Amino acid sequence: MELAYYPGCSLHQSSQFYDHQTRMVFSTLGIELKEINDWSCCGATSAGKFDDFLAVALPARNLGIAETSGYTEMVVPCSGCYSSLLMSQVRTKDNPALLSEINRELTCKVKGSLKLLTILDVLLKATAEAGVKERVVHPLKGIKAACYYGCMTRFAYDVPVSDDVENPNGMETLVELFGGETMDWSYKTACCGASAAINDPDTSFSLMAKIMKDALAREANCIVTTCPMCQLNLDAYQERFCNAHGIYARLPVYFITELAGIALGLPMDDLNMKQHFIDVTGLMKKTGIMGETTMA
């Protein structure tokens, strides 16, 4: 199976190991990712704060590249990028004049035929295939995951998404399929503050602390996400927001690709799992999922 692939800026910068893991896990599941040529920044959440036209046009350029390259489906691992691309697609379909204005400046025209997929869409479909469950080498026994989706699951318009925008469950399905436990909790779609961690850390750290406190109250021993911004915030700033808000425990913050990769037998070193600020290997050792020799 071959899919167009839009990594986005984060997966080529601060979350390079997420890109690496995505490619490894997908390859293990028989999925070949084809990174689209000459892709550019989609504008993420920032573009819309300054220029509404660019917030549609920037992601539209990438849609046009994928469609002109002959792809019918494209996977977008980053939640922010997926939201940006999907919103652009919906708005250009609903506004022919806007689509025409954007296409006048594009070499690769937007046709509106591309199906956008989240990383969870692809993983859920792939793991539902016969025989995949039997390929689990290291069941995630002992993992009690708080599956954290962040606020990018919600949209300003009606959009064709596969999961419940207020109470998504795709990650829970995957973690449980791989042998782990999950729980219902109140902050799975709460905002972590996103880029406000830079310009308004007090507000952002307060939001992160609420997420952390609720995960701990539900006796989670890790947080799992698909969003590079959420993962970076909860991982890189965990010491700071925990110290600021009187939280004494710490939780590893995994990408779903790490848990999937471990379950499917990929070595931790190959998955670049030492790239975290808060150690994620200790829990694997403590639960017995991965032994000392495997983690060398």
MOURGI-V12111 format. One record per backbone hydrogen bond with DSSP energy under -0.5 kcal/mol. NH is the residue of the N-H (numbers start at 1). CO is the residue of the C=O. E is the energy in kcal/mol with one decimal. If there is no record, write none. Layout:
((NH | CO | E) (NH | CO | E))
//
This chain:
((3 | 32 | -2.6) (4 | 73 | -1.7) (5 | 34 | -2.1) (6 | 75 | -2.1) (7 | 5 | -0.6) (11 | 7 | -0.6) (12 | 9 | -1.3) (13 | 10 | -1.3) (15 | 10 | -3.0) (16 | 13 | -1.2) (18 | 15 | -1.0) (19 | 15 | -1.4) (20 | 16 | -2.4) (21 | 17 | -2.4) (22 | 18 | -2.6) (23 | 19 | -2.2) (24 | 20 | -2.0) (25 | 21 | -3.1) (26 | 22 | -2.4) (27 | 23 | -2.1) (28 | 24 | -2.2) (29 | 25 | -1.5) (30 | 27 | -1.6) (31 | 26 | -3.1) (32 | 1 | -3.6) (32 | 30 | -0.5) (33 | 31 | -0.6) (34 | 3 | -2.9) (35 | 33 | -0.6) (36 | 5 | -2.0) (39 | 36 | -0.8) (46 | 43 | -0.8) (47 | 43 | -2.3) (49 | 46 | -1.4) (50 | 46 | -0.5) (50 | 47 | -1.6) (51 | 47 | -3.0) (55 | 51 | -1.7) (56 | 52 | -0.8) (56 | 53 | -1.0) (57 | 53 | -2.9) (58 | 54 | -2.6) (59 | 42 | -0.6) (60 | 56 | -1.5) (61 | 57 | -1.8) (62 | 58 | -0.8) (63 | 59 | -1.7) (64 | 60 | -2.5) (65 | 61 | -1.8) (66 | 62 | -2.1) (67 | 63 | -2.4) (68 | 64 | -2.7) (69 | 65 | -1.6) (70 | 67 | -1.6) (71 | 66 | -2.0) (74 | 115 | -2.4) (75 | 4 | -2.6) (76 | 117 | -2.8) (82 | 78 | -2.7) (83 | 79 | -2.3) (84 | 80 | -2.2) (85 | 81 | -2.9) (86 | 82 | -2.6) (87 | 83 | -2.5) (88 | 84 | -2.0) (89 | 85 | -2.2) (90 | 86 | -2.5) (91 | 87 | -2.6) (92 | 88 | -2.3) (93 | 89 | -1.7) (94 | 90 | -1.9) (95 | 91 | -0.9) (99 | 95 | -2.2) (100 | 96 | -2.5) (101 | 97 | -2.1) (102 | 98 | -2.3) (103 | 99 | -2.9) (104 | 100 | -1.6) (105 | 102 | -1.4) (106 | 103 | -0.9) (109 | 107 | -0.8) (115 | 72 | -2.7) (116 | 114 | -0.6) (117 | 74 | -2.8) (119 | 76 | -0.5) (122 | 118 | -1.6) (123 | 119 | -2.4) (124 | 120 | -2.8) (125 | 121 | -1.7) (126 | 122 | -2.6) (127 | 123 | -2.6) (128 | 124 | -0.8) (129 | 126 | -1.1) (132 | 129 | -1.7) (135 | 132 | -1.8) (136 | 133 | -1.3) (137 | 135 | -0.6) (137 | 263 | -2.5) (138 | 263 | -1.6) (140 | 178 | -3.0) (141 | 139 | -1.3) (143 | 140 | -2.0) (145 | 181 | -2.9) (146 | 222 | -2.4) (147 | 145 | -0.8) (148 | 146 | -0.7) (148 | 224 | -3.4) (149 | 147 | -0.6) (149 | 188 | -2.7) (150 | 188 | -1.6) (153 | 150 | -0.7) (154 | 151 | -1.6) (159 | 157 | -0.5) (161 | 159 | -1.5) (173 | 169 | -2.2) (174 | 170 | -1.8) (175 | 171 | -2.9) (176 | 172 | -2.4) (177 | 173 | -2.0) (178 | 174 | -2.0) (179 | 176 | -1.4) (180 | 175 | -2.8) (181 | 143 | -2.9) (183 | 145 | -0.8) (188 | 185 | -0.7) (190 | 187 | -1.2) (196 | 193 | -2.5) (197 | 194 | -1.5) (198 | 195 | -2.0) (199 | 195 | -0.9) (200 | 196 | -3.1) (204 | 200 | -2.2) (205 | 201 | -3.4) (206 | 202 | -1.6) (207 | 203 | -1.9) (208 | 204 | -2.5) (209 | 205 | -2.3) (210 | 206 | -1.7) (211 | 207 | -1.7) (212 | 208 | -2.5) (213 | 209 | -2.9) (214 | 210 | -2.0) (215 | 211 | -2.1) (216 | 212 | -2.4) (217 | 213 | -2.2) (218 | 214 | -1.5) (219 | 216 | -1.7) (220 | 215 | -2.4) (221 | 144 | -2.4) (222 | 144 | -1.0) (223 | 252 | -2.5) (224 | 146 | -2.1) (225 | 254 | -2.2) (226 | 148 | -0.5) (228 | 226 | -0.6) (231 | 227 | -2.6) (232 | 228 | -2.5) (233 | 229 | -2.6) (234 | 230 | -2.5) (235 | 231 | -1.6) (236 | 232 | -3.0) (237 | 232 | -0.5) (237 | 233 | -1.8) (238 | 235 | -0.8) (241 | 237 | -2.9) (242 | 238 | -2.3) (243 | 239 | -2.1) (244 | 240 | -2.0) (245 | 241 | -1.1) (246 | 243 | -0.7) (247 | 242 | -2.7) (248 | 246 | -0.5) (252 | 221 | -0.6) (254 | 223 | -2.7) (254 | 252 | -0.6) (256 | 225 | -1.8) (258 | 255 | -1.3) (259 | 255 | -1.2) (260 | 256 | -2.4) (261 | 257 | -2.5) (262 | 258 | -2.5) (263 | 259 | -2.3) (264 | 260 | -2.0) (265 | 262 | -1.8) (266 | 261 | -2.8) (271 | 267 | -1.4) (272 | 269 | -1.4) (273 | 268 | -1.6) (275 | 272 | -1.1) (276 | 273 | -0.5) (279 | 277 | -0.5) (284 | 280 | -0.7) (285 | 281 | -1.8) (286 | 282 | -3.0) (287 | 283 | -2.4) (288 | 284 | -0.6) (289 | 284 | -0.9) (290 | 284 | -1.8) (295 | 291 | -1.3) (296 | 293 | -0.8))
//
